[in-house]
Amino acid sequence: MDQIGKNIKAYREAKGLTQEQLADQMGVTRQAVSNWENMKTQPDIDTLFRLAQIFGISVEELIYGEKRETVTNVTHVTHQTVQNIKKGISFGSTLAMVISFVKWQSIGWAILHGLMSWVYVIYFAIKY
């Protein structure tokens, strides 16, 4: 978090703004901007959001100084999770159909239980 002050100063200078100009845009004093940059105080989350808007960056970039690679990793994990869920749904539906057919000796019941398992999965996918 102690990086925030350095980042505020770097982005402010990159935009060609003085502390006074940034303070005017933010509705704070020049001393407040100076305190942030010198790490005497830290801006709250609303102030970080407003600073990020002024600089045209994300709050994450303001805090860490650059875009982080975790966004790509999260996308990859999410894609892998979706693939695993699809495999689980397929296996569960097939298992429900096989058990139903074995128990009741009817393809109709097997299809019905296979469809019911899909309804169950869709319900929980929407709920969560």
A tleap script that builds the chain and sets N, CA, C and O, in Angstrom:
source leaprc.protein.ff14SB
mol = sequence {
  NMET ASP GLN ILE GLY LYS ASN ILE LYS ALA
  TYR ARG GLU ALA LYS GLY LEU THR GLN GLU
  GLN LEU ALA ASP GLN MET GLY VAL THR ARG
  GLN ALA VAL SER ASN TRP GLU ASN MET LYS
  THR GLN PRO ASP ILE ASP THR LEU PHE ARG
  LEU ALA GLN ILE PHE GLY ILE SER VAL GLU
  GLU LEU ILE TYR GLY GLU LYS ARG GLU THR
  VAL THR ASN VAL THR HIE VAL THR HIE GLN
  THR VAL GLN ASN ILE LYS LYS GLY ILE SER
  PHE GLY SER THR LEU ALA MET VAL ILE SER
  PHE VAL LYS TRP GLN SER ILE GLY TRP ALA
  ILE LEU HIE GLY LEU MET SER TRP VAL TYR
  VAL ILE TYR PHE ALA ILE LYS CTYR
}
set mol.1.N position { 0.810 -1.193 0.000 }
set mol.1.CA position { 0.000 0.000 0.000 }
set mol.1.C position { 0.855 1.260 0.000 }
set mol.1.O position { 0.391 2.309 -0.449 }
set mol.2.N position { 2.086 1.190 0.489 }
set mol.2.CA position { 2.922 2.384 0.526 }
set mol.2.C position { 3.339 2.827 -0.879 }
set mol.2.O position { 3.947 3.886 -1.039 }
set mol.3.N position { 3.023 2.040 -1.875 }
set mol.3.CA position { 3.313 2.364 -3.265 }
set mol.3.C position { 2.309 3.371 -3.823 }
set mol.3.O position { 2.597 4.037 -4.818 }
set mol.4.N position { 1.143 3.491 -3.202 }
set mol.4.CA position { 0.072 4.331 -3.737 }
set mol.4.C position { 0.534 5.764 -3.927 }
set mol.4.O position { 0.266 6.371 -4.963 }
set mol.5.N position { 1.230 6.313 -2.931 }
set mol.5.CA position { 1.691 7.697 -3.022 }
set mol.5.C position { 2.597 7.928 -4.219 }
set mol.5.O position { 2.459 8.922 -4.932 }
set mol.6.N position { 3.525 7.002 -4.437 }
set mol.6.CA position { 4.429 7.104 -5.594 }
set mol.6.C position { 3.642 7.016 -6.899 }
set mol.6.O position { 3.938 7.721 -7.864 }
set mol.7.N position { 2.637 6.144 -6.917 }
set mol.7.CA position { 1.830 5.981 -8.131 }
set mol.7.C position { 0.989 7.218 -8.415 }
set mol.7.O position { 0.865 7.637 -9.566 }
set mol.8.N position { 0.413 7.803 -7.370 }
set mol.8.CA position { -0.366 9.025 -7.567 }
set mol.8.C position { 0.510 10.098 -8.188 }
set mol.8.O position { 0.106 10.773 -9.134 }
set mol.9.N position { 1.711 10.250 -7.649 }
set mol.9.CA position { 2.626 11.273 -8.177 }
set mol.9.C position { 3.003 10.967 -9.626 }
set mol.9.O position { 3.006 11.861 -10.472 }
set mol.10.N position { 3.317 9.716 -9.908 }
set mol.10.CA position { 3.729 9.350 -11.268 }
set mol.10.C position { 2.604 9.583 -12.274 }
set mol.10.O position { 2.839 10.140 -13.346 }
set mol.11.N position { 1.385 9.162 -11.936 }
set mol.11.CA position { 0.264 9.356 -12.862 }
set mol.11.C position { -0.105 10.837 -12.982 }
set mol.11.O position { -0.482 11.298 -14.060 }
set mol.12.N position { 0.004 11.581 -11.880 }
set mol.12.CA position { -0.271 13.018 -11.932 }
set mol.12.C position { 0.713 13.712 -12.869 }
set mol.12.O position { 0.320 14.525 -13.706 }
set mol.13.N position { 1.995 13.384 -12.721 }
set mol.13.CA position { 3.014 13.994 -13.580 }
set mol.13.C position { 2.853 13.549 -15.036 }
set mol.13.O position { 3.083 14.334 -15.956 }
set mol.14.N position { 2.462 12.302 -15.241 }
set mol.14.CA position { 2.249 11.812 -16.607 }
set mol.14.C position { 1.111 12.566 -17.290 }
set mol.14.O position { 1.131 12.763 -18.505 }
set mol.15.N position { 0.116 12.987 -16.501 }
set mol.15.CA position { -0.996 13.773 -17.038 }
set mol.15.C position { -0.638 15.251 -17.162 }
set mol.15.O position { -1.420 16.036 -17.696 }
set mol.16.N position { 0.538 15.631 -16.671 }
set mol.16.CA position { 0.965 17.028 -16.749 }
set mol.16.C position { 0.225 17.932 -15.773 }
set mol.16.O position { 0.058 19.124 -16.032 }
set mol.17.N position { -0.215 17.369 -14.656 }
set mol.17.CA position { -0.955 18.143 -13.661 }
set mol.17.C position { -0.053 18.526 -12.492 }
set mol.17.O position { 0.832 17.765 -12.101 }
set mol.18.N position { -0.285 19.699 -11.946 }
set mol.18.CA position { 0.382 20.080 -10.706 }
set mol.18.C position { -0.453 19.551 -9.551 }
set mol.18.O position { -1.598 19.136 -9.735 }
set mol.19.N position { 0.132 19.571 -8.359 }
set mol.19.CA position { -0.631 19.152 -7.187 }
set mol.19.C position { -1.860 20.042 -7.020 }
set mol.19.O position { -2.934 19.562 -6.657 }
set mol.20.N position { -1.700 21.329 -7.282 }
set mol.20.CA position { -2.806 22.276 -7.145 }
set mol.20.C position { -3.933 21.950 -8.126 }
set mol.20.O position { -5.107 21.969 -7.757 }
set mol.21.N position { -3.573 21.649 -9.377 }
set mol.21.CA position { -4.584 21.324 -10.388 }
set mol.21.C position { -5.329 20.036 -10.033 }
set mol.21.O position { -6.550 19.962 -10.165 }
set mol.22.N position { -4.590 19.031 -9.585 }
set mol.22.CA position { -5.222 17.779 -9.184 }
set mol.22.C position { -6.139 18.008 -7.979 }
set mol.22.O position { -7.247 17.476 -7.917 }
set mol.23.N position { -5.661 18.802 -7.031 }
set mol.23.CA position { -6.467 19.108 -5.849 }
set mol.23.C position { -7.771 19.791 -6.250 }
set mol.23.O position { -8.828 19.471 -5.707 }
set mol.24.N position { -7.707 20.729 -7.196 }
set mol.24.CA position { -8.916 21.405 -7.660 }
set mol.24.C position { -9.894 20.416 -8.293 }
set mol.24.O position { -11.097 20.485 -8.041 }
set mol.25.N position { -9.385 19.501 -9.109 }
set mol.25.CA position { -10.246 18.509 -9.753 }
set mol.25.C position { -10.873 17.558 -8.724 }
set mol.25.O position { -11.998 17.091 -8.900 }
set mol.26.N position { -10.133 17.282 -7.661 }
set mol.26.CA position { -10.609 16.356 -6.640 }
set mol.26.C position { -11.478 17.040 -5.586 }
set mol.26.O position { -12.217 16.374 -4.862 }
set mol.27.N position { -11.391 18.363 -5.501 }
set mol.27.CA position { -12.131 19.077 -4.469 }
set mol.27.C position { -11.483 18.956 -3.100 }
set mol.27.O position { -12.165 18.956 -2.075 }
set mol.28.N position { -10.149 18.851 -3.092 }
set mol.28.CA position { -9.388 18.767 -1.839 }
set mol.28.C position { -8.309 19.839 -1.860 }
set mol.28.O position { -8.169 20.569 -2.841 }
set mol.29.N position { -7.556 19.929 -0.790 }
set mol.29.CA position { -6.468 20.908 -0.736 }
set mol.29.C position { -5.219 20.346 -1.407 }
set mol.29.O position { -5.077 19.136 -1.590 }
set mol.30.N position { -4.323 21.251 -1.766 }
set mol.30.CA position { -3.046 20.822 -2.331 }
set mol.30.C position { -2.273 20.013 -1.295 }
set mol.30.O position { -1.554 19.077 -1.645 }
set mol.31.N position { -2.421 20.373 -0.017 }
set mol.31.CA position { -1.737 19.652 1.053 }
set mol.31.C position { -2.200 18.200 1.127 }
set mol.31.O position { -1.405 17.311 1.433 }
set mol.32.N position { -3.475 17.955 0.852 }
set mol.32.CA position { -3.988 16.576 0.854 }
set mol.32.C position { -3.283 15.753 -0.219 }
set mol.32.O position { -2.874 14.617 0.022 }
set mol.33.N position { -3.147 16.342 -1.408 }
set mol.33.CA position { -2.452 15.642 -2.496 }
set mol.33.C position { -0.993 15.406 -2.109 }
set mol.33.O position { -0.454 14.321 -2.327 }
set mol.34.N position { -0.362 16.427 -1.535 }
set mol.34.CA position { 1.029 16.297 -1.094 }
set mol.34.C position { 1.167 15.194 -0.042 }
set mol.34.O position { 2.117 14.412 -0.083 }
set mol.35.N position { 0.231 15.133 0.890 }
set mol.35.CA position { 0.277 14.093 1.934 }
set mol.35.C position { 0.132 12.702 1.343 }
set mol.35.O position { 0.781 11.764 1.807 }
set mol.36.N position { -0.711 12.551 0.327 }
set mol.36.CA position { -0.837 11.246 -0.341 }
set mol.36.C position { 0.469 10.865 -1.004 }
set mol.36.O position { 0.958 9.746 -0.851 }
set mol.37.N position { 1.035 11.824 -1.753 }
set mol.37.CA position { 2.252 11.530 -2.513 }
set mol.37.C position { 3.452 11.263 -1.612 }
set mol.37.O position { 4.334 10.481 -1.965 }
set mol.38.N position { 3.486 11.909 -0.451 }
set mol.38.CA position { 4.588 11.707 0.494 }
set mol.38.C position { 4.284 10.615 1.513 }
set mol.38.O position { 5.026 10.426 2.477 }
set mol.39.N position { 3.187 9.902 1.290 }
set mol.39.CA position { 2.774 8.757 2.096 }
set mol.39.C position { 2.569 9.098 3.568 }
set mol.39.O position { 2.762 8.258 4.447 }
set mol.40.N position { 2.175 10.346 3.821 }
set mol.40.CA position { 1.819 10.730 5.191 }
set mol.40.C position { 0.402 10.273 5.506 }
set mol.40.O position { 0.100 9.899 6.639 }
set mol.41.N position { -0.470 10.306 4.494 }
set mol.41.CA position { -1.834 9.788 4.605 }
set mol.41.C position { -2.139 8.998 3.341 }
set mol.41.O position { -1.422 9.079 2.344 }
set mol.42.N position { -3.221 8.232 3.409 }
set mol.42.CA position { -3.645 7.485 2.226 }
set mol.42.C position { -5.080 7.856 1.887 }
set mol.42.O position { -5.906 8.042 2.780 }
set mol.43.N position { -5.373 7.961 0.607 }
set mol.43.CA position { -6.754 8.269 0.211 }
set mol.43.C position { -7.666 7.089 0.490 }
set mol.43.O position { -7.242 5.935 0.441 }
set mol.44.N position { -8.940 7.393 0.786 }
set mol.44.CA position { -9.908 6.314 0.992 }
set mol.44.C position { -10.319 5.736 -0.362 }
set mol.44.O position { -9.898 6.235 -1.405 }
set mol.45.N position { -11.125 4.705 -0.347 }
set mol.45.CA position { -11.471 3.996 -1.583 }
set mol.45.C position { -12.230 4.872 -2.565 }
set mol.45.O position { -12.024 4.760 -3.773 }
set mol.46.N position { -13.113 5.751 -2.067 }
set mol.46.CA position { -13.836 6.648 -2.970 }
set mol.46.C position { -12.882 7.610 -3.651 }
set mol.46.O position { -13.022 7.903 -4.839 }
set mol.47.N position { -11.909 8.100 -2.894 }
set mol.47.CA position { -10.910 9.012 -3.454 }
set mol.47.C position { -10.041 8.287 -4.477 }
set mol.47.O position { -9.706 8.850 -5.519 }
set mol.48.N position { -9.676 7.041 -4.183 }
set mol.48.CA position { -8.896 6.250 -5.147 }
set mol.48.C position { -9.668 6.088 -6.453 }
set mol.48.O position { -9.102 6.187 -7.542 }
set mol.49.N position { -10.966 5.839 -6.326 }
set mol.49.CA position { -11.800 5.672 -7.515 }
set mol.49.C position { -11.819 6.963 -8.335 }
set mol.49.O position { -11.687 6.920 -9.558 }
set mol.50.N position { -11.982 8.105 -7.671 }
set mol.50.CA position { -12.008 9.394 -8.377 }
set mol.50.C position { -10.653 9.703 -9.009 }
set mol.50.O position { -10.595 10.216 -10.127 }
set mol.51.N position { -9.564 9.395 -8.304 }
set mol.51.CA position { -8.226 9.601 -8.871 }
set mol.51.C position { -8.032 8.742 -10.120 }
set mol.51.O position { -7.512 9.209 -11.134 }
set mol.52.N position { -8.454 7.493 -10.033 }
set mol.52.CA position { -8.329 6.579 -11.178 }
set mol.52.C position { -9.103 7.115 -12.379 }
set mol.52.O position { -8.632 7.027 -13.512 }
set mol.53.N position { -10.285 7.669 -12.135 }
set mol.53.CA position { -11.067 8.251 -13.231 }
set mol.53.C position { -10.329 9.432 -13.857 }
set mol.53.O position { -10.275 9.550 -15.081 }
set mol.54.N position { -9.769 10.290 -13.041 }
set mol.54.CA position { -9.033 11.448 -13.557 }
set mol.54.C position { -7.830 11.004 -14.380 }
set mol.54.O position { -7.548 11.573 -15.435 }
set mol.55.N position { -7.121 9.982 -13.893 }
set mol.55.CA position { -5.934 9.508 -14.598 }
set mol.55.C position { -6.265 8.587 -15.770 }
set mol.55.O position { -5.395 8.288 -16.587 }
set mol.56.N position { -7.510 8.138 -15.858 }
set mol.56.CA position { -7.919 7.245 -16.939 }
set mol.56.C position { -7.366 5.839 -16.784 }
set mol.56.O position { -7.020 5.184 -17.768 }
set mol.57.N position { -7.286 5.382 -15.546 }
set mol.57.CA position { -6.759 4.046 -15.244 }
set mol.57.C position { -7.720 3.338 -14.295 }
set mol.57.O position { -8.714 3.917 -13.855 }
set mol.58.N position { -7.416 2.085 -13.986 }
set mol.58.CA position { -8.226 1.356 -13.006 }
set mol.58.C position { -7.679 1.622 -11.602 }
set mol.58.O position { -6.534 2.042 -11.442 }
set mol.59.N position { -8.503 1.375 -10.602 }
set mol.59.CA position { -8.058 1.525 -9.217 }
set mol.59.C position { -6.898 0.567 -8.946 }
set mol.59.O position { -5.958 0.902 -8.225 }
set mol.60.N position { -6.978 -0.621 -9.530 }
set mol.60.CA position { -5.900 -1.598 -9.360 }
set mol.60.C position { -4.568 -1.051 -9.875 }
set mol.60.O position { -3.532 -1.221 -9.232 }
set mol.61.N position { -4.598 -0.393 -11.037 }
set mol.61.CA position { -3.372 0.204 -11.565 }
set mol.61.C position { -2.866 1.301 -10.642 }
set mol.61.O position { -1.658 1.448 -10.460 }
set mol.62.N position { -3.770 2.067 -10.062 }
set mol.62.CA position { -3.370 3.131 -9.155 }
set mol.62.C position { -2.710 2.556 -7.905 }
set mol.62.O position { -1.733 3.110 -7.403 }
set mol.63.N position { -3.241 1.455 -7.410 }
set mol.63.CA position { -2.690 0.845 -6.198 }
set mol.63.C position { -1.366 0.136 -6.473 }
set mol.63.O position { -0.406 0.299 -5.721 }
set mol.64.N position { -1.313 -0.652 -7.553 }
set mol.64.CA position { -0.146 -1.489 -7.809 }
set mol.64.C position { 0.835 -0.903 -8.819 }
set mol.64.O position { 1.961 -1.389 -8.936 }
set mol.65.N position { 0.431 0.118 -9.537 }
set mol.65.CA position { 1.344 0.766 -10.464 }
set mol.65.C position { 1.235 0.284 -11.893 }
set mol.65.O position { 1.699 0.959 -12.812 }
set mol.66.N position { 0.628 -0.875 -12.097 }
set mol.66.CA position { 0.466 -1.406 -13.451 }
set mol.66.C position { -0.610 -2.470 -13.427 }
set mol.66.O position { -1.011 -2.952 -12.368 }
set mol.67.N position { -1.068 -2.824 -14.608 }
set mol.67.CA position { -2.054 -3.908 -14.667 }
set mol.67.C position { -1.394 -5.188 -14.209 }
set mol.67.O position { -0.235 -5.460 -14.524 }
set mol.68.N position { -2.146 -5.965 -13.465 }
set mol.68.CA position { -1.599 -7.213 -12.941 }
set mol.68.C position { -2.003 -8.378 -13.828 }
set mol.68.O position { -3.038 -8.347 -14.494 }
set mol.69.N position { -1.178 -9.389 -13.822 }
set mol.69.CA position { -1.404 -10.563 -14.668 }
set mol.69.C position { -2.497 -11.479 -14.126 }
set mol.69.O position { -2.933 -12.390 -14.830 }
set mol.70.N position { -2.946 -11.261 -12.901 }
set mol.70.CA position { -3.911 -12.176 -12.298 }
set mol.70.C position { -5.224 -12.212 -13.056 }
set mol.70.O position { -5.942 -13.210 -12.989 }
set mol.71.N position { -5.556 -11.148 -13.774 }
set mol.71.CA position { -6.804 -11.129 -14.523 }
set mol.71.C position { -6.799 -12.253 -15.550 }
set mol.71.O position { -7.797 -12.956 -15.706 }
set mol.72.N position { -5.683 -12.428 -16.250 }
set mol.72.CA position { -5.558 -13.502 -17.230 }
set mol.72.C position { -5.662 -14.858 -16.544 }
set mol.72.O position { -6.325 -15.763 -17.049 }
set mol.73.N position { -5.011 -14.998 -15.397 }
set mol.73.CA position { -5.046 -16.266 -14.674 }
set mol.73.C position { -6.453 -16.585 -14.198 }
set mol.73.O position { -6.868 -17.743 -14.248 }
set mol.74.N position { -7.190 -15.593 -13.743 }
set mol.74.CA position { -8.558 -15.811 -13.306 }
set mol.74.C position { -9.402 -16.286 -14.475 }
set mol.74.O position { -10.220 -17.193 -14.319 }
set mol.75.N position { -9.216 -15.685 -15.648 }
set mol.75.CA position { -9.946 -16.108 -16.836 }
set mol.75.C position { -9.636 -17.560 -17.160 }
set mol.75.O position { -10.537 -18.330 -17.494 }
set mol.76.N position { -8.373 -17.936 -17.065 }
set mol.76.CA position { -7.989 -19.316 -17.345 }
set mol.76.C position { -8.628 -20.259 -16.327 }
set mol.76.O position { -9.170 -21.297 -16.707 }
set mol.77.N position { -8.572 -19.919 -15.055 }
set mol.77.CA position { -9.166 -20.760 -14.025 }
set mol.77.C position { -10.666 -20.874 -14.251 }
set mol.77.O position { -11.229 -21.961 -14.122 }
set mol.78.N position { -11.318 -19.770 -14.585 }
set mol.78.CA position { -12.744 -19.785 -14.826 }
set mol.78.C position { -13.084 -20.696 -15.997 }
set mol.78.O position { -14.043 -21.465 -15.923 }
set mol.79.N position { -12.308 -20.620 -17.082 }
set mol.79.CA position { -12.547 -21.476 -18.239 }
set mol.79.C position { -12.370 -22.940 -17.849 }
set mol.79.O position { -13.177 -23.784 -18.238 }
set mol.80.N position { -11.328 -23.248 -17.088 }
set mol.80.CA position { -11.086 -24.620 -16.651 }
set mol.80.C position { -12.213 -25.091 -15.742 }
set mol.80.O position { -12.646 -26.239 -15.834 }
set mol.81.N position { -12.688 -24.219 -14.871 }
set mol.81.CA position { -13.783 -24.569 -13.974 }
set mol.81.C position { -15.045 -24.881 -14.760 }
set mol.81.O position { -15.752 -25.838 -14.444 }
set mol.82.N position { -15.336 -24.082 -15.780 }
set mol.82.CA position { -16.514 -24.323 -16.620 }
set mol.82.C position { -16.390 -25.677 -17.311 }
set mol.82.O position { -17.370 -26.418 -17.392 }
set mol.83.N position { -15.221 -26.004 -17.799 }
set mol.83.CA position { -15.014 -27.300 -18.449 }
set mol.83.C position { -15.262 -28.445 -17.459 }
set mol.83.O position { -15.890 -29.447 -17.802 }
set mol.84.N position { -14.763 -28.286 -16.233 }
set mol.84.CA position { -14.971 -29.328 -15.215 }
set mol.84.C position { -16.440 -29.460 -14.847 }
set mol.84.O position { -16.934 -30.566 -14.631 }
set mol.85.N position { -17.137 -28.335 -14.777 }
set mol.85.CA position { -18.569 -28.370 -14.466 }
set mol.85.C position { -19.327 -29.096 -15.572 }
set mol.85.O position { -20.213 -29.903 -15.290 }
set mol.86.N position { -18.987 -28.816 -16.819 }
set mol.86.CA position { -19.659 -29.490 -17.934 }
set mol.86.C position { -19.435 -30.998 -17.870 }
set mol.86.O position { -20.357 -31.777 -18.111 }
set mol.87.N position { -18.212 -31.405 -17.545 }
set mol.87.CA position { -17.920 -32.837 -17.427 }
set mol.87.C position { -18.726 -33.448 -16.289 }
set mol.87.O position { -19.270 -34.543 -16.429 }
set mol.88.N position { -18.804 -32.744 -15.163 }
set mol.88.CA position { -19.548 -33.235 -14.013 }
set mol.88.C position { -21.027 -33.352 -14.302 }
set mol.88.O position { -21.669 -34.320 -13.895 }
set mol.89.N position { -21.578 -32.364 -15.009 }
set mol.89.CA position { -22.999 -32.398 -15.362 }
set mol.89.C position { -23.280 -33.584 -16.278 }
set mol.89.O position { -24.257 -34.309 -16.090 }
set mol.90.N position { -22.421 -33.771 -17.258 }
set mol.90.CA position { -22.615 -34.887 -18.185 }
set mol.90.C position { -22.541 -36.227 -17.452 }
set mol.90.O position { -23.367 -37.112 -17.675 }
set mol.91.N position { -21.558 -36.365 -16.591 }
set mol.91.CA position { -21.411 -37.608 -15.837 }
set mol.91.C position { -22.614 -37.827 -14.924 }
set mol.91.O position { -23.158 -38.930 -14.867 }
set mol.92.N position { -23.028 -36.787 -14.212 }
set mol.92.CA position { -24.164 -36.894 -13.294 }
set mol.92.C position { -25.446 -37.249 -14.012 }
set mol.92.O position { -26.216 -38.082 -13.532 }
set mol.93.N position { -25.686 -36.630 -15.154 }
set mol.93.CA position { -26.898 -36.922 -15.927 }
set mol.93.C position { -26.887 -38.361 -16.425 }
set mol.93.O position { -27.899 -39.059 -16.354 }
set mol.94.N position { -25.745 -38.798 -16.926 }
set mol.94.CA position { -25.625 -40.163 -17.425 }
set mol.94.C position { -25.833 -41.156 -16.284 }
set mol.94.O position { -26.530 -42.158 -16.441 }
set mol.95.N position { -25.226 -40.869 -15.140 }
set mol.95.CA position { -25.375 -41.749 -13.988 }
set mol.95.C position { -26.838 -41.829 -13.538 }
set mol.95.O position { -27.338 -42.911 -13.227 }
set mol.96.N position { -27.518 -40.683 -13.505 }
set mol.96.CA position { -28.933 -40.672 -13.119 }
set mol.96.C position { -29.760 -41.511 -14.089 }
set mol.96.O position { -30.661 -42.239 -13.672 }
set mol.97.N position { -29.458 -41.411 -15.371 }
set mol.97.CA position { -30.212 -42.166 -16.374 }
set mol.97.C position { -29.958 -43.666 -16.227 }
set mol.97.O position { -30.891 -44.465 -16.305 }
set mol.98.N position { -28.703 -44.047 -16.017 }
set mol.98.CA position { -28.371 -45.472 -15.894 }
set mol.98.C position { -29.026 -46.065 -14.652 }
set mol.98.O position { -29.627 -47.138 -14.711 }
set mol.99.N position { -28.909 -45.363 -13.527 }
set mol.99.CA position { -29.514 -45.868 -12.287 }
set mol.99.C position { -31.024 -45.985 -12.446 }
set mol.99.O position { -31.618 -46.975 -12.018 }
set mol.100.N position { -31.646 -44.984 -13.058 }
set mol.100.CA position { -33.099 -45.029 -13.264 }
set mol.100.C position { -33.486 -46.207 -14.147 }
set mol.100.O position { -34.460 -46.903 -13.859 }
set mol.101.N position { -32.736 -46.435 -15.214 }
set mol.101.CA position { -33.064 -47.551 -16.111 }
set mol.101.C position { -32.908 -48.887 -15.397 }
set mol.101.O position { -33.757 -49.768 -15.534 }
set mol.102.N position { -31.828 -49.040 -14.636 }
set mol.102.CA position { -31.589 -50.291 -13.923 }
set mol.102.C position { -32.686 -50.526 -12.879 }
set mol.102.O position { -33.166 -51.650 -12.734 }
set mol.103.N position { -33.083 -49.486 -12.157 }
set mol.103.CA position { -34.067 -49.645 -11.086 }
set mol.103.C position { -35.471 -49.893 -11.631 }
set mol.103.O position { -36.174 -50.778 -11.142 }
set mol.104.N position { -35.891 -49.119 -12.644 }
set mol.104.CA position { -37.278 -49.219 -13.118 }
set mol.104.C position { -37.420 -49.920 -14.461 }
set mol.104.O position { -38.544 -50.116 -14.923 }
set mol.105.N position { -36.347 -50.296 -15.088 }
set mol.105.CA position { -36.369 -51.003 -16.372 }
set mol.105.C position { -37.198 -50.250 -17.410 }
set mol.105.O position { -37.936 -50.854 -18.188 }
set mol.106.N position { -37.065 -48.931 -17.410 }
set mol.106.CA position { -37.838 -48.120 -18.344 }
set mol.106.C position { -36.974 -46.977 -18.874 }
set mol.106.O position { -36.380 -46.216 -18.110 }
set mol.107.N position { -36.921 -46.879 -20.187 }
set mol.107.CA position { -36.140 -45.798 -20.796 }
set mol.107.C position { -36.800 -44.445 -20.527 }
set mol.107.O position { -36.118 -43.424 -20.442 }
set mol.108.N position { -38.124 -44.441 -20.395 }
set mol.108.CA position { -38.844 -43.204 -20.096 }
set mol.108.C position { -38.409 -42.603 -18.768 }
set mol.108.O position { -38.147 -41.404 -18.673 }
set mol.109.N position { -38.333 -43.463 -17.722 }
set mol.109.CA position { -37.880 -42.984 -16.420 }
set mol.109.C position { -36.425 -42.532 -16.492 }
set mol.109.O position { -36.044 -41.555 -15.847 }
set mol.110.N position { -35.633 -43.222 -17.256 }
set mol.110.CA position { -34.222 -42.852 -17.387 }
set mol.110.C position { -34.081 -41.463 -18.002 }
set mol.110.O position { -33.299 -40.637 -17.532 }
set mol.111.N position { -34.852 -41.223 -19.061 }
set mol.111.CA position { -34.802 -39.905 -19.715 }
set mol.111.C position { -35.320 -38.835 -18.759 }
set mol.111.O position { -34.733 -37.759 -18.653 }
set mol.112.N position { -36.416 -39.127 -18.065 }
set mol.112.CA position { -36.989 -38.168 -17.121 }
set mol.112.C position { -35.977 -37.801 -16.036 }
set mol.112.O position { -35.814 -36.621 -15.726 }
set mol.113.N position { -35.301 -38.780 -15.458 }
set mol.113.CA position { -34.330 -38.491 -14.406 }
set mol.113.C position { -33.094 -37.780 -14.957 }
set mol.113.O position { -32.484 -36.968 -14.261 }
set mol.114.N position { -32.730 -38.074 -16.177 }
set mol.114.CA position { -31.627 -37.343 -16.811 }
set mol.114.C position { -31.977 -35.877 -16.986 }
set mol.114.O position { -31.154 -34.999 -16.727 }
set mol.115.N position { -33.205 -35.615 -17.429 }
set mol.115.CA position { -33.658 -34.222 -17.598 }
set mol.115.C position { -33.792 -33.523 -16.251 }
set mol.115.O position { -33.457 -32.346 -16.118 }
set mol.116.N position { -34.282 -34.251 -15.259 }
set mol.116.CA position { -34.423 -33.648 -13.932 }
set mol.116.C position { -33.067 -33.245 -13.361 }
set mol.116.O position { -32.959 -32.232 -12.671 }
set mol.117.N position { -32.048 -34.022 -13.642 }
set mol.117.CA position { -30.718 -33.655 -13.138 }
set mol.117.C position { -30.242 -32.363 -13.790 }
set mol.117.O position { -29.561 -31.566 -13.145 }
set mol.118.N position { -30.588 -32.140 -15.060 }
set mol.118.CA position { -30.240 -30.884 -15.731 }
set mol.118.C position { -30.989 -29.710 -15.105 }
set mol.118.O position { -30.415 -28.638 -14.912 }
set mol.119.N position { -32.266 -29.907 -14.787 }
set mol.119.CA position { -33.052 -28.854 -14.139 }
set mol.119.C position { -32.425 -28.495 -12.793 }
set mol.119.O position { -32.325 -27.318 -12.447 }
set mol.120.N position { -32.011 -29.486 -12.051 }
set mol.120.CA position { -31.361 -29.286 -10.760 }
set mol.120.C position { -30.075 -28.466 -10.920 }
set mol.120.O position { -29.826 -27.537 -10.151 }
set mol.121.N position { -29.281 -28.808 -11.900 }
set mol.121.CA position { -28.013 -28.092 -12.146 }
set mol.121.C position { -28.298 -26.656 -12.562 }
set mol.121.O position { -27.646 -25.736 -12.069 }
set mol.122.N position { -29.254 -26.444 -13.456 }
set mol.122.CA position { -29.587 -25.100 -13.918 }
set mol.122.C position { -30.084 -24.254 -12.753 }
set mol.122.O position { -29.724 -23.083 -12.629 }
set mol.123.N position { -30.907 -24.845 -11.908 }
set mol.123.CA position { -31.415 -24.133 -10.720 }
set mol.123.C position { -30.251 -23.614 -9.867 }
set mol.123.O position { -30.235 -22.443 -9.486 }
set mol.124.N position { -29.292 -24.474 -9.570 }
set mol.124.CA position { -28.170 -24.058 -8.734 }
set mol.124.C position { -27.222 -23.118 -9.470 }
set mol.124.O position { -26.592 -22.266 -8.842 }
set mol.125.N position { -27.111 -23.255 -10.772 }
set mol.125.CA position { -26.274 -22.328 -11.544 }
set mol.125.C position { -26.867 -20.915 -11.494 }
set mol.125.O position { -26.130 -19.935 -11.381 }
set mol.126.N position { -28.183 -20.816 -11.578 }
set mol.126.CA position { -28.839 -19.506 -11.505 }
set mol.126.C position { -28.797 -18.952 -10.083 }
set mol.126.O position { -28.559 -17.762 -9.871 }
set mol.127.N position { -29.031 -19.832 -9.118 }
set mol.127.CA position { -29.067 -19.402 -7.715 }
set mol.127.C position { -27.719 -18.881 -7.257 }
set mol.127.O position { -27.658 -17.881 -6.541 }
set mol.128.N position { -26.651 -19.528 -7.650 }
set mol.128.CA position { -25.323 -19.143 -7.171 }
set mol.128.C position { -24.535 -18.492 -8.262 }
set mol.128.O position { -23.389 -18.099 -8.045 }
savepdb mol mol.pdb
quit
